[in-house]
Structures are given as structure tokens and as C-alpha cells.
């Protein structure tokens, strides 16, 4: 009898494992326009003291038929992200060793 109860428990466990998990709500699919207008984060560089970060982004500029490369700065103290450049050509940011200056390429 003991062997048959183990078999029943194993069979019940196998059946329960085969039942899919509770269905999660379906997420809306991303549209082609949303995909084509997405901003990519190309790189992020943390300051030497860890209090800020520079974020390099690339986003489409459909009016000028190109991609914009801009830099943003994030400050830990306030938690906000503000634009550092607006030229559309800034890339490859680097902090100075003391964290006072930021260098980048055009």
C-alpha cells in the first residue's frame, strides 16, 4: 500500500507541474512607430566619486534624416537627468580623474 500511495503522489505532482502557471495579463505589443522612435542608451559613465553619471543616447531625427547623439547627466542627489549637450553630435563621454570635467567627441 505504501508504494501505491507514493506513486499517486508522484503522479499528482507530475500533473500539477504540467498545468501552466496562472495567466499573466497580456502586454500591449510595441508599434512600428514606437520602435522606430525609440531612444537607445549607447553608454553610461559613472563619475569617479559615484555622485553622477553621463549617459550617451542615440535617437532618430526624422526631419533631418539622421540620428542624434546627445549626452545627458544624471545626478544622484536629485535623481534627475538633464541634457548636457544638444548638438546631436556628442558621443564617447569620459570623466576627468578628479571628476570635475567631462570630455567628449563630436
URKA-V430931 format. One line per field, one symbol per residue. ss: DSSP state (~ for helix, > for strand, _ for the rest). Layout:
ss->???
//
This chain:
ss->_~~~~~~~~~~~~~~~~~_____________~~~~~___>>>>>>>_____>>>>>>>>>>____>>>>>>>>>>_____>>>_____>_>>>>>______>>>>_
//
